[in-house]
Amino acid sequence: MALHIGKYEFNSEEQAKEKIEWLGTETNEEGETYPTHNHTVVELGSEGTKYLVDVLWNNLDLEEDGSVDHPHGWKTYSVDIDTEGIHSFLGLSYQDLKI
């Protein structure tokens, strides 16, 4: 299982939710929306003028050169920090797994 961690800053909560929904969702009979993708998305909320989201990506597609890149439309909002940040996924190291 290939895991990668991405940290993102969106311009608004609405913009972040659009990107998250684009990953794949469905709605059940009760009107509840649930993900159909296998990634773990954590919305950290607003910090200043940005809306922060962390994603634990699971088995992203490989590029032709064997590298891994952000899903379409996510790279623009990616941030690269020098620490582990304010959030972690079950003790996984962002520095070791960052995309």
Protein Blocks (a to p, Z undefined) as FASTA:
>chain_A
ZZdddddddfbfklmmmmmmmnopcddfkopacdfbfbdcddebjehjbccdddddehia
cdfkopacddehklmmpccdfbebjbdeehiafklmpZZ
